[in-house]
Amino acid sequence: MRLWVGDLLSDPLVWRMDHEEFGVYMKLLCLSWKERGVVPADPKSRAKLLGLTTRKLAALWPSMESKWVSDGNGGLVNPKQEREREAAIALHLARKSAGAKGGKAKGKQS
């Protein structure tokens, strides 16, 4: 997972988070990356995943709610993180392709 610290810390919404909110937000981003972009939309499931009570998550969630959108399948995704994932995949595929081409012998030279 790429972490663009400048982007993260220059985001006014993130900057206003307290330490606990920021920690939960970062944990959600990490879990989302690991789970191919999706965390549970259901608050009870999300709280369990985070190791929080539903009451605690309900208190913290408003500070980061706008960073997540429904995937239409019972999950939430972070759109910016998904753009970064797509860019990382595209870069990986381009490098893989270039590496495969670089390893092939070139035509005979006389």
N, CA, C and O of each residue as an XYZ file, in Angstrom:
440
protein
N       0.851     -1.174      0.000
C       0.000      0.000      0.000
C       0.890      1.227      0.000
O       1.768      1.374      0.850
N       0.657      2.095     -0.948
C       1.384      3.364     -0.956
C       0.757      4.296      0.075
O      -0.463      4.327      0.240
N       1.584      5.034      0.746
C       1.096      6.001      1.712
C       1.667      7.359      1.330
O       2.869      7.596      1.448
N       0.800      8.236      0.877
C       1.215      9.585      0.504
C       1.005     10.486      1.719
O      -0.072     11.049      1.916
N       2.045     10.608      2.520
C       1.961     11.337      3.783
C       1.533     12.782      3.558
O       0.700     13.301      4.301
N       2.091     13.438      2.542
C       1.718     14.833      2.269
C       0.240     14.977      1.976
O      -0.409     15.893      2.482
N      -0.298     14.081      1.163
C      -1.732     14.127      0.857
C      -2.560     13.865      2.106
O      -3.553     14.544      2.368
N      -2.133     12.872      2.867
C      -2.874     12.500      4.070
C      -2.926     13.654      5.062
O      -3.993     14.013      5.559
N      -1.772     14.224      5.342
C      -1.718     15.269      6.365
C      -2.176     16.644      5.883
O      -2.414     17.536      6.696
N      -2.302     16.820      4.570
C      -2.813     18.103      4.088
C      -4.326     18.079      3.915
O      -4.925     19.102      3.583
N      -4.943     16.941      4.133
C      -6.391     16.818      4.046
C      -7.001     17.429      5.313
O      -6.764     16.928      6.413
N      -7.780     18.497      5.170
C      -8.337     19.164      6.356
C      -9.169     18.241      7.241
O      -9.143     18.366      8.465
N      -9.896     17.330      6.640
C     -10.711     16.408      7.430
C      -9.820     15.507      8.288
O     -10.109     15.287      9.465
N      -8.760     14.995      7.711
C      -7.837     14.128      8.449
C      -7.096     14.941      9.510
O      -6.895     14.473     10.631
N      -6.696     16.150      9.152
C      -5.942     16.999     10.082
C      -6.750     17.297     11.341
O      -6.184     17.436     12.425
N      -8.075     17.396     11.201
C      -8.926     17.698     12.361
C      -9.231     16.471     13.222
O      -9.778     16.615     14.316
N      -8.890     15.272     12.753
C      -9.139     14.073     13.558
C      -8.262     14.080     14.796
O      -7.108     14.508     14.755
N      -8.825     13.599     15.899
C      -7.972     13.427     17.073
C      -7.174     12.131     16.891
O      -7.357     11.418     15.905
N      -6.306     11.837     17.830
C      -5.412     10.682     17.680
C      -6.175      9.367     17.549
O      -5.804      8.504     16.753
N      -7.225      9.222     18.319
C      -7.999      7.988     18.273
C      -8.726      7.847     16.931
O      -8.733      6.769     16.338
N      -9.330      8.925     16.462
C     -10.011      8.894     15.167
C      -9.023      8.578     14.040
O      -9.307      7.774     13.152
N      -7.861      9.226     14.099
C      -6.845      8.998     13.080
C      -6.377      7.541     13.091
O      -6.206      6.934     12.033
N      -6.174      6.990     14.265
C      -5.755      5.597     14.375
C      -6.780      4.639     13.786
O      -6.417      3.687     13.094
N      -8.046      4.882     14.055
C      -9.110      4.029     13.510
C      -9.178      4.202     11.990
O      -9.350      3.227     11.259
N      -9.045      5.424     11.526
C      -9.070      5.680     10.078
C      -7.916      4.946      9.382
O      -8.117      4.308      8.349
N      -6.718      5.039      9.949
C      -5.567      4.361      9.349
C      -5.725      2.842      9.394
O      -5.348      2.147      8.451
N      -6.279      2.336     10.480
C      -6.513      0.898     10.580
C      -7.525      0.461      9.521
O      -7.361     -0.593      8.907
N      -8.559      1.255      9.303
C      -9.534      0.942      8.253
C      -8.878      0.945      6.874
O      -9.151      0.069      6.053
N      -8.017      1.924      6.621
C      -7.317      1.959      5.334
C      -6.457      0.711      5.148
O      -6.435      0.120      4.068
N      -5.752      0.317      6.201
C      -4.909     -0.887      6.109
C      -5.754     -2.134      5.895
O      -5.421     -2.973      5.058
N      -6.836     -2.262      6.639
C      -7.719     -3.418      6.475
C      -8.348     -3.424      5.093
O      -8.491     -4.475      4.469
N      -8.720     -2.250      4.623
C      -9.314     -2.131      3.303
C      -8.324     -2.567      2.227
O      -8.699     -3.271      1.289
N      -7.077     -2.160      2.354
C      -6.058     -2.554      1.375
C      -5.899     -4.073      1.377
O      -5.852     -4.708      0.323
N      -5.818     -4.634      2.558
C      -5.636     -6.084      2.702
C      -6.826     -6.851      2.139
O      -6.657     -7.921      1.555
N      -8.012     -6.317      2.311
C      -9.240     -6.991      1.880
C      -9.682     -6.558      0.488
O     -10.873     -6.597      0.177
N      -8.739     -6.149     -0.348
C      -9.020     -5.754     -1.736
C     -10.026     -4.613     -1.843
O     -10.863     -4.580     -2.744
N      -9.923     -3.676     -0.897
C     -10.686     -2.446     -1.002
C     -11.942     -2.351     -0.190
O     -12.541     -1.278     -0.118
N     -12.367     -3.430      0.425
C     -13.682     -3.416      1.066
C     -13.589     -3.661      2.569
O     -12.875     -4.550      3.033
N     -14.330     -2.844      3.313
C     -14.568     -3.097      4.729
C     -16.085     -3.177      4.897
O     -16.823     -2.622      4.082
N     -16.554     -3.849      5.928
C     -18.004     -4.015      6.080
C     -18.747     -2.690      6.251
O     -18.311     -1.804      6.987
N     -19.869     -2.578      5.561
C     -20.722     -1.403      5.734
C     -21.517     -1.519      7.031
O     -21.855     -0.508      7.648
N     -21.813     -2.736      7.438
C     -22.563     -2.971      8.670
C     -21.733     -2.517      9.870
O     -20.630     -3.021     10.082
N     -22.251     -1.571     10.658
C     -21.478     -1.042     11.789
C     -21.031     -2.107     12.794
O     -19.923     -2.027     13.325
N     -21.872     -3.092     13.055
C     -21.488     -4.138     14.018
C     -20.302     -4.942     13.494
O     -19.362     -5.224     14.237
N     -20.348     -5.304     12.232
C     -19.245     -6.066     11.635
C     -17.978     -5.237     11.571
O     -16.882     -5.738     11.825
N     -18.132     -3.965     11.230
C     -16.976     -3.072     11.143
C     -16.346     -2.879     12.515
O     -15.123     -2.911     12.652
N     -17.179     -2.681     13.529
C     -16.675     -2.505     14.892
C     -15.913     -3.753     15.341
O     -14.842     -3.648     15.938
N     -16.462     -4.922     15.055
C     -15.800     -6.174     15.436
C     -14.446     -6.297     14.736
O     -13.454     -6.682     15.354
N     -14.414     -5.969     13.446
C     -13.171     -6.010     12.686
C     -12.112     -5.097     13.298
O     -10.928     -5.431     13.319
N     -12.544     -3.960     13.787
C     -11.629     -2.976     14.371
C     -11.312     -3.241     15.839
O     -10.434     -2.596     16.412
N     -12.018     -4.183     16.446
C     -11.815     -4.446     17.863
C     -12.422     -3.379     18.749
O     -11.915     -3.098     19.835
N     -13.516     -2.781     18.280
C     -14.201     -1.724     19.020
C     -15.622     -2.158     19.357
O     -16.169     -3.073     18.742
N     -16.202     -1.495     20.329
C     -17.628     -1.691     20.562
C     -18.385     -0.892     19.512
O     -17.848      0.060     18.945
N     -19.616     -1.272     19.256
C     -20.409     -0.505     18.281
C     -20.627      0.923     18.786
O     -20.693      1.861     17.992
N     -20.736      1.081     20.079
C     -20.919      2.424     20.656
C     -19.682      3.294     20.398
O     -19.800      4.465     20.038
N     -18.504      2.709     20.584
C     -17.261      3.460     20.369
C     -17.110      3.817     18.896
O     -16.750      4.947     18.565
N     -17.385      2.858     18.006
C     -17.303      3.144     16.575
C     -18.299      4.231     16.190
O     -17.978      5.110     15.389
N     -19.501      4.180     16.750
C     -20.516      5.197     16.451
C     -20.033      6.593     16.854
O     -20.355      7.582     16.195
N     -19.265      6.664     17.932
C     -18.745      7.962     18.381
C     -17.632      8.464     17.469
O     -17.502      9.670     17.257
N     -16.824      7.546     16.926
C     -15.678      7.925     16.097
C     -16.027      8.075     14.618
O     -15.402      8.867     13.913
N     -17.008      7.330     14.147
C     -17.311      7.231     12.721
C     -17.598      8.571     12.034
O     -17.137      8.760     10.908
N     -18.327      9.505     12.639
C     -18.629     10.761     11.930
C     -17.396     11.510     11.422
O     -17.487     12.238     10.434
N     -16.252     11.346     12.076
C     -15.041     12.064     11.661
C     -14.459     11.529     10.362
O     -13.672     12.217      9.711
N     -14.835     10.306      9.971
C     -14.250      9.692      8.773
C     -15.281      9.158      7.800
O     -14.919      8.647      6.741
N     -16.519      9.263      8.126
C     -17.592      8.686      7.314
C     -17.552      9.159      5.865
O     -17.806      8.371      4.953
N     -17.240     10.420      5.641
C     -17.252     10.971      4.282
C     -16.131     10.398      3.407
O     -16.137     10.594      2.191
N     -15.184      9.700      4.008
C     -14.066      9.110      3.259
C     -14.424      7.759      2.655
O     -13.622      7.188      1.916
N     -15.602      7.241      2.950
C     -16.004      5.898      2.536
C     -17.323      5.962      1.779
O     -18.216      6.730      2.135
N     -17.437      5.158      0.743
C     -18.679      5.068     -0.034
C     -19.073      3.599     -0.176
O     -18.236      2.701     -0.086
N     -20.344      3.384     -0.397
C     -20.850      2.018     -0.559
C     -20.326      1.404     -1.851
O     -20.219      2.077     -2.877
N     -20.004      0.126     -1.784
C     -19.619     -0.591     -3.006
C     -20.838     -1.258     -3.647
O     -20.719     -1.898     -4.692
N     -22.003     -1.107     -3.025
C     -23.226     -1.695     -3.555
C     -23.399     -3.161     -3.212
O     -24.391     -3.777     -3.603
N     -22.444     -3.729     -2.484
C     -22.493     -5.151     -2.125
C     -22.297     -5.386     -0.633
O     -21.796     -6.436     -0.233
N     -22.686     -4.423      0.188
C     -22.549     -4.592      1.628
C     -21.194     -4.175      2.179
O     -20.858     -4.480      3.324
N     -20.429     -3.486      1.368
C     -19.119     -3.037      1.816
C     -18.935     -1.552      1.616
O     -19.751     -0.885      0.979
N     -17.856     -1.048      2.168
C     -17.467      0.348      1.987
C     -16.075      0.374      1.378
O     -15.223     -0.453      1.706
N     -15.855      1.327      0.492
C     -14.541      1.512     -0.113
C     -14.124      2.970      0.041
O     -14.957      3.867      0.160
N     -12.825      3.176      0.037
C     -12.267      4.512      0.064
C     -11.864      4.835     -1.383
O     -10.903      4.258     -1.893
N     -12.586      5.749     -2.049
C     -12.328      6.001     -3.469
C     -10.883      6.371     -3.791
O     -10.341      5.909     -4.795
N     -10.255      7.194     -2.959
C      -8.870      7.588     -3.236
C      -7.954      6.373     -3.155
O      -7.070      6.203     -3.995
N      -8.160      5.537     -2.160
C      -7.327      4.344     -2.026
C      -7.528      3.422     -3.230
O      -6.574      2.794     -3.689
N      -8.741      3.334     -3.740
C      -8.981      2.474     -4.892
C      -8.316      3.026     -6.155
O      -7.864      2.257     -7.004
N      -8.254      4.344     -6.280
C      -7.508      4.927     -7.408
C      -6.029      4.583     -7.290
O      -5.378      4.289     -8.293
N      -5.497      4.618     -6.076
C      -4.096      4.265     -5.852
C      -3.859      2.778     -6.134
O      -2.818      2.401     -6.672
N      -4.828      1.940     -5.766
C      -4.701      0.509     -6.032
C      -4.652      0.257     -7.537
O      -3.826     -0.519     -8.018
N      -5.545      0.918     -8.275
C      -5.563      0.763     -9.734
C      -4.244      1.222    -10.351
O      -3.728      0.575    -11.262
N      -3.702      2.324     -9.864
C      -2.419      2.823    -10.378
C      -1.295      1.839    -10.053
O      -0.423      1.600    -10.888
N      -1.309      1.266     -8.849
C      -0.274      0.308     -8.457
C      -0.354     -0.957     -9.311
O       0.673     -1.505     -9.710
N      -1.564     -1.413     -9.588
C      -1.745     -2.598    -10.432
C      -1.260     -2.319    -11.847
O      -0.570     -3.143    -12.447
N      -1.625     -1.146    -12.384
C      -1.196     -0.786    -13.741
C       0.330     -0.714    -13.821
O       0.920     -1.190    -14.791
N       0.966     -0.131    -12.822
C       2.423     -0.036    -12.795
C       3.046     -1.433    -12.715
O       4.020     -1.722    -13.410
N       2.492     -2.279    -11.882
C       2.996     -3.655    -11.751
C       2.907     -4.391    -13.091
O       3.857     -5.055    -13.507
N       1.761     -4.268    -13.758
C       1.586     -4.952    -15.041
C       2.537     -4.415    -16.105
O       3.071     -5.179    -16.908
N       2.748     -3.102    -16.110
C       3.672     -2.503    -17.078
C       5.097     -2.989    -16.830
O       5.819     -3.306    -17.775
N       5.497     -3.047    -15.576
C       6.844     -3.526    -15.245
C       6.998     -5.008    -15.551
O       8.053     -5.449    -16.010
N       5.955     -5.766    -15.299
C       5.981     -7.195    -15.599
C       6.135     -7.416    -17.096
O       6.916     -8.266    -17.525
N       5.401     -6.665    -17.881
C       5.470     -6.765    -19.335
C       6.856     -6.362    -19.836
O       7.438     -7.042    -20.681
N       7.375     -5.263    -19.317
C       8.699     -4.796    -19.725
C       9.766     -5.817    -19.341
O      10.710     -6.045    -20.097
N       9.621     -6.425    -18.180
C      10.577     -7.433    -17.753
C      10.550     -8.662    -18.643
O      11.592     -9.239    -18.953
N       9.364     -9.055    -19.049
C       9.243    -10.220    -19.940
C       9.883     -9.927    -21.291
O      10.529    -10.793    -21.881
N       9.701     -8.711    -21.772
C      10.298     -8.337    -23.065
C      11.806     -8.226    -22.943
O      12.536     -8.591    -23.865
N      12.274     -7.729    -21.821
C      13.707     -7.547    -21.617
C      14.466     -8.848    -21.500
O      15.668     -8.891    -21.765
N      13.793     -9.896    -21.112
C      14.458    -11.183    -20.944
C      14.543    -12.018    -22.188
O      15.161    -13.082    -22.170
N      13.940    -11.570    -23.275
C      13.955    -12.339    -24.522
C      15.167    -11.958    -25.357
O      15.597    -10.804    -25.380
N      15.697    -12.948    -26.032
C      16.844    -12.695    -26.895
C      16.408    -11.860    -28.097
O      15.318    -12.035    -28.642
N      17.281    -10.962    -28.484
C      16.995    -10.132    -29.662
C      17.432    -10.885    -30.911
O      18.167    -11.869    -30.828
N      16.981    -10.423    -32.047
C      17.322    -11.074    -33.326
C      18.821    -11.182    -33.524
O      19.587    -10.404    -32.955
N      19.245    -12.160    -34.344
C      20.671    -12.375    -34.618
C      21.290    -11.163    -35.283
O      20.693    -10.519    -36.145
N      22.473    -10.884    -34.864
C      23.223     -9.801    -35.527
C      24.357    -10.428    -36.334
O      25.010    -11.361    -35.866
N      24.588     -9.936    -37.507
C      25.658    -10.488    -38.353
C      26.927     -9.725    -38.195
O      27.928    -10.054    -38.831
